[in-house]
Amino acid sequence: MSNYSIHQFSSITGINKILLRTWENRYTFLVSHRSSTNIRYYDDDMIVRALNIKTLIQNGVKVSKIDKLTNTEITSTVEKMYNSESLDNSVEYYILKLIEATLNFDKNLTDKVFDLGVKEFGLINFYRTVLLPTLNKIGTLWLTRSLSPSQEHFLAEQIKIKISLAIGSTEIKASKDTWLLFLPENELHDIGLQIAHLILKLEGCKVLYLGSNLPINSLIDVKEKVQIKNILYFNLSNQSLENTHSRVDKLMEIFPNSIQYLVTHKQYLKDINKHPNLKILSEIDDLLKAVK
């Protein structure tokens, strides 16, 4: 079981450190452990408990009442509120359950939450409102080495499986231009690219999907055999960002008549918009607008 500092615990739960210390002094429901040098630390179970408590408070349950509940009662109260559809915001519930599933490698819980969330929001909206915030929180844990790579990979792979199934079951109802989708070298996380694949397919576009960590020069082979109208790729990792300008130029050289859709951080785009065929995307809605 992982241990978290108060700073890490605050980052993942969204409960500020002052409030955590106040609760610890006044109540018993979230008392931290103490190291041999008297430093606060928290564990996986406390992450889940804190998120449950936060959900209850956001839905009008008083802290004084929560303090009288056992951990089992806290969990069951959240479940009852969800099942009775009395939660003000089910997004927090789904995020809570996905984090719980990740920490415990619980595939059954992941499947249940994913299916319920997609039924309520639709897959694209579920990705936008639930999966992205969850992945950001999980990423915070992973970057601080509080979460093991196996836990982070567990959630990512479960999400990719679900998206792949949706892509496979979607029939193209129209026949629009062909989109080339790939991640360049040093870009390894392809969940966003898969979501883009699904969006394009739902809009009736043909997609040539080449996955992650692809050398740009290998795309010369694509040009010789497939007519590509649009190219979509991501530049987000630090190593990848260093090569943004040269990568854009090389793609323009290989596909001079194609439109490039680049997903990246806008602050790194000085002088890059000089290419008339380059479009910058920063969120999923930008792609939806571009396709429509």
N, C-alpha and C positions, 0 to 999 in steps of 0.2 A: 504494500500500500504506500502511495506517495505521500510526502509531507510538503506542506505549503507554508510559506511565510505569510504574515498578515497582508503584505503588499500584494502577493500573488493571489491570495484568497479574495481580497477586495476586487482585484481586476477581473477574476472569472465570475464572481457572484454579482458584481455591480453594487455591493454594499460598502459604503465608505468606511475607512478605518476608524474614524471617530465614533461612528455608530456601533461598530463591532466592539470597541472597547467599552462603550456605554452599556450595551446589552450584557457584556460579560460581568460588569460590576453590579448590575441590577437584577439579572435573571439567570436561569440555569440552562436554557435550551441551546445555547451555543457557546459553551465555555471551552476555550482553546486548551490544547496541551501545552506543557512547558518543557523546554529543554533543560539540560543540566545547568545551563547558564541563565535560566529563567527567561528565555526568549519564547514568545508565542509561536506555535505552529499548529497547522490544521491537517486533516487527512481527507481521503476520498469521501468517506461517509458524511463528513461535515460539509463538504461541498454540496452534496445532494440535499442535506438537511437545510442548509442555508437557502438554497434555491426554492425549496418547498415553503419555508418560512416567508421568504420574500413574496412568493405567489399569494399566500394567505393574507399578508398585510396589504398587498395591492388590491385585494378583493374584500377589504373592509373588516378583516378579523383583527381584534385588538391584541397587542403584544402581551398584555396581562393574561389574556385567555390562552394564547399560544404557550405561555410559560407553564401552564397547568397540564399540557398535553404531553404524552410520551412520544417518542420518535415515530412509533407505529401509528399512533393516532394523528400525528401531523401529516404523515403520508396519506393515510386513508381519507382524511378531510379534504385534501387536495383532489384525490381521485373522485370522491363523491361530488365535489363541486364541478369537476370536468364532466362526469357522467350525467349530471343533471343540467348541464349547459348553463350553469350560473356563473362561470368564470367571466370576468370582464374582458379578458384578453387571453385567448387560448394559445397565442404565439409563445408566451413565456412558459406555458405548460409543455409544449412540444420541445422547446429548447432544453428545459429541465430534464425531460425524459431521454432525450438524445445524449445529453452529457452523462446521465446515469448509465445508459446502455454502453457508452464508450468506456467509461471507467471500469465497468464490469464485464466487458466483452460479451454483452447480452444480445445475441442476434435476434431472438424472439421479440424482445422489447423494441429493438430497432425496426423490425418488420411491422410491428403493430403501430408504432408511432408514425412511421412513414406512410402506411396505408391510410390511417385515419387523417393525417395531415393533407395528403394528396386529395382525399375525398372531400375535405372541407375547403381547401384553397385552390386545387388544381396544381399540377406538378410545377409549372413555371412560377406561379405565385408562391408556392411552398418553398421553392428554392430561394426566391428573393427575400421572403419575410422570415423564414425559419432556418433553412440550411446555411445560408451565408453568415448570419449572426452566430450560429452554433460553431461553424468552422473557424470563425474569427476568435471565439472564446477558446476553442480547442487549440488553435494556433498559438495563443498567448501562453497556454500551459506548456505546449511543446517547446516554444522558444526559450522559456525559462527553465527548461529541463525538469519540470514538475510532472510532465506526462511522458510516458515511454513512447518511442517510435511505433511500437506494436499497437498501442491504443489509438494513436493518430491514424495509422494505416487502416485499422479496423473500420473506423467510421468512414474514411474516404472510400475504401473499397466497397462498403455496403451501399453508399450513395451511388457509386459508379455502376454497380450491378443494376440498381433500380432504374437509373437513367437509360442504361443500355437496353433493358427490357422494353422501356417505353419507346425508344427509337426503333427497335425491331418490330414492334407491333403497330407502328404508324405507317399507313400507306400514303404515298404521294398521290394527291387528287388532281394536281396540275403538273405541268412540265415547264418550269421556269429555267433561268440560267443556272449554270453549274458553279457552285462555290467550292473553293479549295480551303480546307481547314487543317491547320497543323500548329504545333508548338516548335519553335526553333531550338537550337542547342542551348542547354542549360535551363530550359523550361520543362519541368517534369510533372506538374500538377494539372491534370487535364479535365477536372470536373467542369469548370467553366466552359471549356471547349465542347464538352459533351452536351451541355445545356444548349449551347449555340447550335449544335448539330440538330437537336430536337426541335428548336424553334424554327430553323430553316426548313426542316422536313415538314413540320406542321403547316408552313406557309407554301408548301408545294415546290420547294427548290430541290434541285439535285445537289448532292453533297459528295465530294471526294474527301474522305477523312483519313489523314495520315498520322494522327497521334502526336506523341511528344518527342522532344529531343531530336528533331530532324535537321540534318545539315542542309543549308540553303542550296548549295550547289547540286544536290540530288534532285531538285525540282526541275532541272533542265530536262530530265527524262519525262516529267509530267507534261511539259510544254509540247513535246514532240508528239504526244498521243491524245491529249485531251484539251478541248477548248475551254479555257477558264475565264469566266467573266468577272468573278469576285474572289478575293483572297482574304481570309480572316485568320489572324494569329495573335498571340499574346506576348507582350514584353513586360514582365513584372519582376523577375528575379534580378538581383544586383548585377550578376555576371551578364545577364542578357541585356540589361539596360545600357551597359557600356558599349554595346555594339548596335544600338538602335539605328543610328544614322547610316552606317554602312550596310545594315540589313535592308533598310528601306530602299537604298540605292540599288542594291543587288537585285531585289525583287522587281524593281522598276525596269532593270536591264533585261531580266528574264521574261517578264510579262508586261511589256510597255503599254498595252492596251487594256489591261485589267485594273479594276479598282481595288486598292488595298484598304482593308478595315483593320486597324491596329488597336488592340485593347492594351492600354498602358496608363501610367500615372501622368497626368497632364503637366505636372511641374517639370518633367524631364524633356519637354518637347520644344526647347528653344530652337528656332530657325528651321524646324522640321516640316512645317506646314507649307513650305514652298512648292511641294509636289501637288499639282492639281488633282491627281488621282488618289490622294491619300486622305482617308477619313479616320478621325480619332474617336474611339468609343471608350467610355469610362464606366458604363453600367449597362445592365441588361436591357433597359428601356431604349437606349441608343440603338441597339441592334434591331429591336422590334420596329422602331421608326424607319430605320434604313431599309429593312426588308419590305415594309408596306409601302 
